[in-house]
Amino acid sequence: MKKLLASVSAGAIALLSTSFAIGAELPGKFAGVTIDAKLIGGQQYEPLYERIGEWEKLTGAKVNILSKKNHFELDKEIKSDIASGSLKWCVGSNHSSFAPQYPDIYTDLTKLIPAEEIAAFVPANIKASTLDGKLVMLPRAQFDVSALYYQKSIYADEANKTAFKAKYGYELTPPDTWQQVTDQAIFFTKAPDFYGTQFAGKEEAINGRFYEMLVAEGGEYIDKDGKPAFNSAAGIKALDWFVNLYKAKAVPAGTTNYLWDDLGQGFASGSIAINLDWPGWASFFNDPKSSKVAGNVGVKVQPAGSSGKRTGWSGSHGFSVTNACANKEAAASLVWWLTNEDSQKLEAKAGPLPTRTAVWAWDIEQAKGDAYKTEVLAAFQEAAKNAFPVPPLAEWIEISNAVYPELQAAILGDKTSKEALDTAAQKATDILKDAGKL
């Protein structure tokens, strides 16, 4: 028996205490209820939402999707709702990097979701979804850490092997260090039709990539005293990686305006040799209906920096219920539905990493006999060993929004890396001082 737990009347509890098979029958009937939702949009996130119609049929409730945007735009909209006092919707997409900004708007799901359901998730993902003792989101099958996708054929080409070794003095193989990525990206580039690599160039996306490169170079974003410390020698080296590739024209000229969908479409177009990206793209890249590189995709663990550490910026997506929601039980039911075993299997089939323990086991079993899926899972399981979250700051996104224009200025050649990082560090320091953290 599964019950949706809530502080409701005995009659309501009786209504909700129906027996069901996970993923086949959802607990609760909510006829006449409409749940307003704000969800993340984008190629890798959309298939899950097709299951909402089934939830509506089972419960009698309706879902009204108010917004479907990338997380950066969704974040701005949520902040606007908070500022204007118009936050009345019920279910929102959330992310472990964004959640600390909103400590008070989401309800504790341990009061709405049965304990045995919460226990079915990977404990580390539940920990990352918990703030100040409150479970503020249920994680979907979208645990994010990046690995390296590459076009296999260019590494098998004998002419490439010979020319590369003559120029760089070592064998041409998929890169294991970021210096090798630089060498190979420059070598493979034949602009404007083919580029060695690419990177997200704005919003938290570039700040996150800079952050993980900083760690790989042996630096730290925030020091033990809570002060911004990324304007260091390691920080300059990390930022120079982006600067030098842009200067060498080994990345598309528009990369400073790219976000995740741009990168995914870019690699799938066949015009990019090497692409650090998320697991959610794995199926898309190998599908001939969507990708020109289908059948030619290799995947391996993310490269290491000069410190020997590998990059590994990570986080997890999920769904939350707002404190303002008038129908929290129905909202929690929807959140459960979108993260249950069937939903996680649907997402995991396409490449994203599950957050339920049983679905991990299922995913590994399903990969048997599928060489590409096996390669993907092996690469991302190894990548996950190097995963690390963003600094645990409520101000992380605010700092990112202040830092990324400075990173762009260095990449575009308007400032030196040192000038850009010194300015960015001062902006981050001011934000933390205003928040009373320094």
FENQUIHU-V805887 format. One record per residue. N is the residue number from 1. RES is the residue in one small letter. OMEGA is omega as a letter, one per 40 degrees, with the letter a starting at -180 (none if undefined). Layout:
# FENQUIHU-V805887
N/RES/OMEGA
N/RES/OMEGA
This chain:
# FENQUIHU-V805887
1/m/i
2/k/i
3/k/i
4/l/a
5/l/i
6/a/i
7/s/a
8/v/a
9/s/i
10/a/i
11/g/i
12/a/i
13/i/i
14/a/i
15/l/a
16/l/a
17/s/a
18/t/i
19/s/i
20/f/i
21/a/a
22/i/i
23/g/a
24/a/a
25/e/a
26/l/i
27/p/i
28/g/i
29/k/a
30/f/a
31/a/i
32/g/a
33/v/i
34/t/i
35/i/i
36/d/a
37/a/i
38/k/a
39/l/i
40/i/i
41/g/a
42/g/a
43/q/a
44/q/a
45/y/a
46/e/a
47/p/a
48/l/a
49/y/i
50/e/i
51/r/a
52/i/i
53/g/i
54/e/i
55/w/i
56/e/i
57/k/a
58/l/a
59/t/a
60/g/i
61/a/i
62/k/i
63/v/i
64/n/a
65/i/a
66/l/a
67/s/i
68/k/a
69/k/i
70/n/a
71/h/a
72/f/i
73/e/i
74/l/i
75/d/i
76/k/a
77/e/i
78/i/i
79/k/i
80/s/i
81/d/i
82/i/a
83/a/a
84/s/a
85/g/a
86/s/a
87/l/a
88/k/a
89/w/a
90/c/a
91/v/i
92/g/i
93/s/a
94/n/a
95/h/a
96/s/i
97/s/a
98/f/a
99/a/a
100/p/i
101/q/a
102/y/a
103/p/a
104/d/a
105/i/a
106/y/a
107/t/i
108/d/a
109/l/i
110/t/i
111/k/a
112/l/a
113/i/a
114/p/a
115/a/a
116/e/i
117/e/i
118/i/a
119/a/a
120/a/i
121/f/i
122/v/a
123/p/a
124/a/i
125/n/i
126/i/i
127/k/a
128/a/a
129/s/a
130/t/i
131/l/i
132/d/i
133/g/i
134/k/i
135/l/a
136/v/i
137/m/i
138/l/a
139/p/i
140/r/i
141/a/a
142/q/i
143/f/a
144/d/i
145/v/a
146/s/i
147/a/a
148/l/i
149/y/i
150/y/i
151/q/a
152/k/a
153/s/a
154/i/i
155/y/i
156/a/a
157/d/a
158/e/i
159/a/i
160/n/a
161/k/a
162/t/a
163/a/a
164/f/a
165/k/i
166/a/a
167/k/a
168/y/i
169/g/i
170/y/a
171/e/i
172/l/i
173/t/i
174/p/a
175/p/i
176/d/i
177/t/i
178/w/i
179/q/i
180/q/i
181/v/i
182/t/a
183/d/a
184/q/i
185/a/i
186/i/a
187/f/a
188/f/a
189/t/i
190/k/a
191/a/e
192/p/a
193/d/a
194/f/a
195/y/a
196/g/i
197/t/a
198/q/i
199/f/i
200/a/a
201/g/i
202/k/i
203/e/i
204/e/a
205/a/a
206/i/i
207/n/i
208/g/i
209/r/i
210/f/a
211/y/a
212/e/i
213/m/i
214/l/i
215/v/i
216/a/i
217/e/i
218/g/a
219/g/i
220/e/a
221/y/i
222/i/a
223/d/a
224/k/i
225/d/i
226/g/a
227/k/i
228/p/a
229/a/a
230/f/i
231/n/a
232/s/i
233/a/i
234/a/i
235/g/i
236/i/i
237/k/i
238/a/a
239/l/i
240/d/i
241/w/i
242/f/a
243/v/a
244/n/i
245/l/i
246/y/a
247/k/i
248/a/a
249/k/i
250/a/i
251/v/i
252/p/a
253/a/a
254/g/a
255/t/i
256/t/i
257/n/a
258/y/i
259/l/a
260/w/a
261/d/i
262/d/i
263/l/i
264/g/i
265/q/a
266/g/i
267/f/i
268/a/a
269/s/a
270/g/a
271/s/a
272/i/a
273/a/a
274/i/a
275/n/i
276/l/a
277/d/a
278/w/a
279/p/a
280/g/a
281/w/a
282/a/a
283/s/a
284/f/a
285/f/a
286/n/i
287/d/a
288/p/i
289/k/a
290/s/a
291/s/i
292/k/i
293/v/i
294/a/a
295/g/a
296/n/a
297/v/i
298/g/i
299/v/i
300/k/a
301/v/a
302/q/a
303/p/i
304/a/i
305/g/a
306/s/i
307/s/a
308/g/i
309/k/i
310/r/i
311/t/a
312/g/i
313/w/a
314/s/i
315/g/i
316/s/i
317/h/i
318/g/i
319/f/a
320/s/i
321/v/a
322/t/i
323/n/a
324/a/a
325/c/a
326/a/a
327/n/a
328/k/a
329/e/i
330/a/i
331/a/i
332/a/i
333/s/i
334/l/i
335/v/i
336/w/a
337/w/a
338/l/a
339/t/a
340/n/a
341/e/a
342/d/i
343/s/a
344/q/i
345/k/i
346/l/a
347/e/a
348/a/i
349/k/a
350/a/i
351/g/i
352/p/a
353/l/a
354/p/i
355/t/i
356/r/a
357/t/a
358/a/a
359/v/i
360/w/a
361/a/i
362/w/a
363/d/i
364/i/i
365/e/a
366/q/a
367/a/a
368/k/a
369/g/i
370/d/a
371/a/a
372/y/i
373/k/i
374/t/i
375/e/i
376/v/a
377/l/i
378/a/a
379/a/a
380/f/i
381/q/i
382/e/i
383/a/a
384/a/i
385/k/a
386/n/a
387/a/i
388/f/a
389/p/i
390/v/i
391/p/a
392/p/a
393/l/i
394/a/a
395/e/a
396/w/a
397/i/i
398/e/i
399/i/i
400/s/a
401/n/i
402/a/a
403/v/a
404/y/i
405/p/i
406/e/i
407/l/i
408/q/a
409/a/i
410/a/a
411/i/a
412/l/i
413/g/a
414/d/i
415/k/i
416/t/i
417/s/i
418/k/i
419/e/a
420/a/a
421/l/i
422/d/i
423/t/a
424/a/a
425/a/i
426/q/i
427/k/i
428/a/i
429/t/i
430/d/i
431/i/a
432/l/i
433/k/i
434/d/a
435/a/a
436/g/a
437/k/i
438/l/none
